[in-house]
Amino acid sequence: MRVLFEAGSASEPLPPPLQELYGGGLDLPPDLLYANFVTSLDGVAALPPPSQGTAAISGRNAADRFLMGVLRALADAVVVGAGTLRAEPRHLWTPAAVSRDLAQAFASLGRPQPRLVVVSASGELDPDIRALQAGALVLTTDEGASRLAGRLPAASQIRSLGPQPPDGSAILEAVRSEGHRRVLTEGGPRLLGALVQAGRLDQLFLTLSPVLAGRRAGDGRLGLLEGVELLPAAGRWARLLSAREHGGHLFLRYSLSRSGEE
């Protein structure tokens, strides 16, 4: 990655070759909720099935996949919504799953694999999905827990957060109560919307892919945030922390205010 802008210079070093690929160090506080998303130039962040997940938007850019891997490797837990899980039924939310050539470098960070947390209010999940077979924590409702009871693989656990679909604060507090402090979310847009609406998102890693996706009315293509209205009353302003470039892709990192003020 080519560094275009970096706010400040004090960052924790990464082991080689991660530092060389990123173009410097990466400092993530131990208590942090951060998101990693890719969007098209016209703001599309998710395509309806059948699709290739985010790969259709990112074009499988090598630097984007590297960044996904290193952000996972630094996380205690990775939180995804049920739609994201269904879109990639064979995927594992591990660092090496997106950048296998760097598996040894990720391991040199000396951190355990991040815990996968799946949010599903309905509990309508296929137990044969590979990530559930490997082991995940499913956060759901009372109704969802009843639907999943006895159906999930032994490696996965269910936790109900009550009778109503949980808001962003309830989701994050449930993850934190499991001992996971540094939490990464990879979506989808509705889950991110809930976390932003609750004022819990601290940082956003946003990859801008040099592609125009287009939209038709009702085609199911989603933007970065869905299910939440912020402006004009409650917009959340962000401060640019860094900007990088690789192959026409822009890699932007923002910190978000908690107060809604710039």
Buried (B, 14 or more C-beta within 10 A) or exposed (E): BEEEEBEEEEBEEBBEBBBEBBBBBBEBEEEBBBBBBBBBEEEBBBBEEEBBBBBBBBBEBBBBBBBBBBBBBBBBBBBBBBBBBBBBEEBBBBBBBBBEEBBEBBBBBEBEBBBBBBBBBEBEBEEEBEBBBBBBBBBBBEBBBEBBEEEBBEEBEBBBBEEEBBBBBBBBEBBBEBEBBBBBBBBBBBBBBBBBBBBBBBBBBBBBBEBEBEBEEEEEBBBBBBEBEEEEEEEBEBEEBBBBBBEEBBBBBBBBBEEEEE
